[in-house]
Amino acid sequence: MATKAAQEKGGTGRFSQDEKRRDSDHVSFLKHRGFRWLWIALALSAASIAGYVLIDQEPRPNGGTWYGYTLGTIGVGLILWLSLLGVRKRRINPGAWSLKAWTSAHVYLGLSLVVVGTLHTGFQVGWNVHTLAYVLMLLVIATGIYGVVVYATLPASLSANRKEMTRAQMLDALTAIDRQLESAAQPLGRSEADLVIAALGQNVFYGGPLARMTGSYSGCATARALNGMGGGSDATTRVAALLERRRDQLAQIRGALRIRAMLEIWLFIHIPLTIALIAALTAHVISVFYYW
């Protein structure tokens, strides 16, 4: 009986642990561990501000003072560590430094760099590599904020747009409509049939990155065919109805492409800016020690 009770207790303990793990899996990285990294970032920012305000010296602390060097060292360390998130994504480790924990730290500590980096400059800017590194840092943070916003809001929109359909299923639905259109367009006159042929022959993914980002497809052959259908006959009425269905299906596919592009496009800006920041930061550090 004691053994059985112990097993039941152990089983309950394991179940409780599994429950907690599942619950934590559904918590946003922004709320990880009760906003742990937000509080750490706020503490770092508050300590940096307090140090700057309480230091009684003239001229005020800047990058060339002991306090400036301290904040600069912290800033460089943070930037280099935060840039390793891409490396961390390639490893699977659900422990204390899980990907969710690392991402949460990446976001909040990255935001704290606005305070640390600005105080490091001592509000002294100019046309030099030091200011270039500072501006690049702000741009990296700005694009990072955009990434956080889109990843926090757009996945729900993507799910709603898909209506529980996968990309393959959406394309299969379009193919089924196209087969019906091919058959229904047989009795049409030459000009109307050409419009349908042009609609069926147009690449679903035409338009390029700009069209995907804006959702504007001004040269849509399906819309042109629908507008060119004359009224009256049963054949044109049926084809027009199928073209409307094709237009709606295309709108769903293009909507999914647009949301996906908005989710991914920021990385094509954020990552190159990060590389440029590290290069400018290297030049900044080397020049500081060279003239020190």
C-alpha positions in Angstrom: 0.0 0.0 0.0 2.8 2.4 0.9 4.6 1.6 -2.4 1.4 2.1 -4.3 0.8 5.4 -2.5 4.3 6.5 -3.2 3.9 5.6 -6.9 0.6 7.6 -7.1 2.3 10.5 -5.4 5.3 10.3 -7.7 2.9 10.0 -10.7 1.0 13.0 -9.5 4.2 14.9 -9.1 5.3 14.1 -12.6 1.8 15.1 -13.9 2.1 18.4 -12.1 5.5 19.0 -13.6 4.1 18.2 -17.1 1.2 20.5 -16.5 3.5 23.3 -15.5 5.7 22.7 -18.6 2.6 22.8 -20.9 1.4 26.0 -19.2 4.7 27.6 -19.6 4.8 26.6 -23.3 1.6 28.7 -23.9 3.0 31.8 -22.2 4.3 34.5 -24.5 8.1 35.1 -24.4 7.3 38.6 -23.4 5.7 37.3 -20.2 8.3 34.6 -19.5 8.7 33.9 -15.8 6.5 36.7 -14.8 8.3 39.4 -16.9 11.6 38.4 -15.3 13.8 40.0 -18.0 11.6 43.1 -18.1 12.4 43.7 -14.4 16.1 43.0 -14.9 16.2 45.4 -17.9 14.4 48.1 -15.9 16.8 47.6 -13.0 19.8 48.0 -15.3 18.3 51.1 -16.9 17.4 52.6 -13.5 20.9 51.9 -12.1 22.5 53.5 -15.2 20.4 56.6 -14.9 21.0 56.8 -11.1 24.7 56.5 -11.6 24.7 59.3 -14.3 22.6 61.6 -12.2 24.4 61.1 -8.9 27.9 61.5 -10.2 29.0 65.0 -9.3 31.6 66.1 -11.8 32.2 68.6 -14.6 32.1 68.1 -17.4 29.3 65.6 -17.1 30.1 61.9 -17.7 30.6 60.9 -21.3 32.2 58.0 -23.3 35.7 59.2 -22.2 35.1 59.0 -18.5 35.4 56.0 -16.2 31.6 55.9 -16.0 31.4 56.1 -19.8 33.8 53.2 -20.1 31.8 51.2 -17.7 28.5 51.7 -19.6 30.4 51.1 -22.9 31.7 47.8 -21.6 28.2 46.7 -20.5 26.8 47.9 -23.9 29.4 46.0 -26.0 28.9 42.9 -23.9 25.1 43.1 -24.3 25.3 43.7 -28.1 27.6 40.7 -28.7 25.5 38.4 -26.4 22.2 39.5 -28.0 23.6 38.9 -31.5 24.0 35.2 -30.6 20.2 34.6 -30.6 20.4 33.2 -34.1 23.0 30.7 -32.9 20.8 29.8 -29.9 17.8 29.1 -32.2 19.7 26.2 -33.8 20.1 24.4 -30.5 17.3 22.6 -28.6 17.6 23.1 -24.9 14.4 23.4 -22.7 16.3 24.2 -19.5 16.9 27.5 -17.7 18.3 29.0 -20.9 15.5 27.8 -23.2 14.9 29.6 -26.4 11.9 31.4 -24.9 14.0 32.7 -22.0 16.8 33.8 -24.4 14.3 35.6 -26.6 12.7 37.3 -23.7 16.1 38.5 -22.5 17.0 39.5 -26.0 13.9 41.8 -26.3 14.1 43.5 -22.9 17.9 43.8 -22.6 17.9 45.1 -26.1 15.5 47.8 -25.2 17.7 48.7 -22.1 20.5 49.5 -24.6 18.7 52.7 -25.5 19.4 53.9 -22.0 22.8 52.4 -21.6 24.0 53.5 -25.0 22.7 57.0 -24.8 24.2 57.6 -21.4 27.5 56.1 -22.7 27.6 58.9 -25.3 27.1 61.6 -22.7 24.7 63.1 -25.2 27.7 64.0 -27.4 27.2 63.2 -31.0 29.0 64.1 -34.2 30.0 62.9 -37.7 32.3 60.1 -36.6 32.4 56.3 -36.2 31.2 56.6 -32.6 27.9 58.2 -33.5 27.6 55.8 -36.4 27.7 52.9 -34.0 25.1 54.6 -31.8 22.8 55.3 -34.7 23.1 51.8 -36.0 22.3 50.5 -32.5 19.1 52.5 -32.4 18.1 51.3 -35.9 18.7 47.7 -34.8 16.5 48.2 -31.8 13.8 49.9 -33.8 13.6 47.0 -36.3 13.7 44.6 -33.3 10.6 46.4 -31.9 8.9 46.0 -35.2 9.7 42.3 -35.2 8.3 41.9 -31.7 5.1 43.7 -32.6 4.5 41.6 -35.8 5.2 38.3 -34.0 2.9 39.2 -31.2 0.0 40.2 -33.4 0.2 38.8 -36.9 0.2 35.0 -36.3 -3.5 35.3 -35.1 -4.3 37.2 -38.3 -2.6 34.5 -40.3 -4.6 31.7 -38.6 -7.8 33.6 -39.1 -7.0 34.2 -42.8 -6.3 30.6 -43.5 -9.6 29.4 -42.0 -7.9 26.2 -40.7 -6.6 25.5 -44.2 -2.9 24.8 -45.0 -1.2 26.5 -47.9 -1.4 23.3 -49.9 -5.2 23.1 -49.2 -5.7 26.7 -50.3 -3.9 25.9 -53.6 -5.9 22.7 -54.0 -9.1 24.7 -53.6 -8.0 27.1 -56.3 -7.1 24.2 -58.6 -10.6 22.8 -58.2 -12.2 26.1 -59.1 -9.9 26.4 -62.2 -11.0 22.9 -63.4 -14.7 24.1 -63.2 -13.8 27.3 -65.0 -12.1 25.5 -67.9 -15.3 23.5 -68.4 -17.7 26.3 -67.9 -15.9 28.7 -70.3 -16.3 26.3 -73.3 -19.5 28.0 -74.6 -18.2 31.6 -74.2 -17.4 33.9 -77.1 -13.8 34.4 -78.2 -13.1 37.6 -76.3 -14.6 36.4 -73.0 -12.9 33.0 -73.3 -9.5 34.8 -73.8 -10.1 36.7 -70.5 -10.7 33.4 -68.7 -7.6 31.8 -70.4 -5.5 34.8 -69.3 -6.8 34.4 -65.7 -6.1 30.7 -65.6 -2.6 31.2 -67.1 -1.5 33.9 -64.7 1.0 32.8 -62.0 -0.7 32.7 -58.6 2.4 34.2 -57.0 3.0 37.0 -59.5 3.7 40.5 -58.4 6.9 40.2 -56.5 7.8 41.3 -52.9 6.2 44.8 -53.2 2.8 43.3 -54.2 3.1 40.8 -51.4 3.8 43.4 -48.8 1.1 45.8 -49.9 -1.5 43.3 -51.0 -2.0 45.3 -54.2 -2.2 43.3 -57.4 -3.3 45.9 -60.0 -2.6 43.5 -62.9 -4.8 40.7 -61.6 -6.2 38.8 -64.7 -9.0 37.3 -62.6 -10.3 40.7 -61.6 -10.0 41.8 -65.3 -11.9 38.7 -66.5 -14.6 39.2 -64.0 -15.1 42.8 -65.1 -15.2 41.7 -68.7 -17.9 39.2 -68.4 -21.0 40.3 -70.2 -24.4 39.5 -68.7 -27.4 37.6 -70.0 -26.5 34.0 -70.9 -26.4 31.2 -68.4 -22.7 30.4 -69.4 -21.5 33.9 -68.6 -23.4 34.0 -65.3 -21.9 30.6 -64.3 -18.4 31.7 -65.3 -18.8 35.0 -63.5 -19.8 33.2 -60.3 -16.7 30.9 -60.6 -14.5 33.9 -61.2 -15.8 35.5 -58.1 -14.9 32.3 -56.2 -11.5 32.3 -57.8 -11.0 36.0 -56.8 -11.9 35.2 -53.2 -9.6 32.2 -53.1 -6.8 34.3 -54.5 -7.5 37.0 -51.9 -7.1 34.3 -49.2 -3.8 33.1 -50.6 -2.5 36.6 -51.1 -3.6 37.6 -47.6 -1.6 34.7 -46.2 1.4 35.6 -48.3 1.2 39.3 -47.2 1.1 38.3 -43.5 4.0 35.9 -43.9 6.0 38.6 -45.8 5.4 41.0 -42.9 6.6 38.4 -40.5 9.8 37.7 -42.4 10.8 41.0 -44.1 12.1 42.7 -41.0 14.8 40.0 -40.7 16.2 41.1 -44.0 16.8 44.5 -42.4 17.4 43.6 -38.8 20.2 41.1 -39.4 22.3 43.2 -41.9 21.9 46.2 -39.6 23.2 44.0 -36.7 26.2 43.0 -38.8 26.9 46.6 -39.6 26.5 47.5 -36.0 29.1 45.0 -34.9 31.5 46.3 -37.6 31.0 49.9 -36.5 31.3 48.9 -32.9 34.6 47.1 -33.6 35.9 50.3 -35.3 34.6 52.4 -32.3 36.4 50.2 -29.7 39.6 50.0 -31.7 39.7 53.8 -32.2 39.0 54.4 -28.5 41.9 52.2 -27.3 44.2 53.6 -30.1 43.8 57.2 -29.0 43.5 56.4 -25.3 
